[in-house]
């Protein structure tokens, strides 16, 4: 296994962790509360409060996760390119 593929695997795992962090931030950023009606016989209502800091954390985490996935994909493609295969063969004396 080449170093490029090892780093790409670590980046994919980091991207999954960043997605989990984004979901966690999103869940913390939403607070739903039920309010009873002050008048008897009328329905109550639900209110949802969005916390801007947590929602921003979600978008930052998911943006970084996307960039990490793009870099990992670049490393995998570069690791399989003909130039990389030729370099690997030269590095090991032409025997693979």
FENNORRA-V481601 format. One record per backbone hydrogen bond with DSSP energy under -0.5 kcal/mol. NH is the residue of the N-H (numbers start at 1). CO is the residue of the C=O. If there is no record, write none. Layout:
BEGIN
NH;CO / NH;CO
END
This chain:
BEGIN
6;2 / 7;3 / 8;4 / 9;5 / 10;6 / 11;7 / 12;8 / 13;9 / 14;10 / 15;11 / 16;12 / 17;13 / 18;14 / 19;15 / 20;16 / 21;17 / 22;18 / 23;19 / 24;20 / 25;21 / 26;22 / 27;23 / 28;24 / 29;25 / 30;26 / 30;27 / 31;29 / 31;49 / 33;47 / 35;45 / 42;39 / 45;35 / 47;33 / 49;31 / 49;47 / 51;29 / 51;49 / 52;50 / 55;51 / 56;52 / 57;53 / 58;54 / 59;55 / 60;56 / 61;57 / 62;58 / 63;59 / 64;60 / 65;61 / 66;62 / 67;63 / 68;64 / 69;65 / 70;66 / 71;67 / 72;68 / 73;69 / 74;70 / 75;71 / 76;72 / 77;73 / 78;74 / 79;75 / 80;76 / 80;77 / 81;78 / 85;81 / 86;82 / 87;83 / 88;84 / 89;85 / 90;86 / 91;87 / 92;88 / 93;90 / 94;89 / 95;92
END
